């Protein structure tokens, strides 16, 4: 799904401008790659807002179209509120080739 369609779909949810910016940045992470919460914060011009990025990612209404499982902690995969929890996140990242 292209960025305009994702943006339009996100507009239909009760998200803040910050949350929408985070999710649009997450939508750009290619399959087989990851970004840290801190990298996403820097990408949207809020380098110290990495905890708020985590909160925004947790509210992702368009998973897996917006691939929130590709956002990881600096020290490892971190939590995942989707199906399977953290183990599910690891399985998805392994299947995509982002983790060995």
Beta strands, then each sheet from edge to edge (+ up, - down):
strand 1: 35-36
strand 2: 71-72
sheet 1: 1+ 2+
end
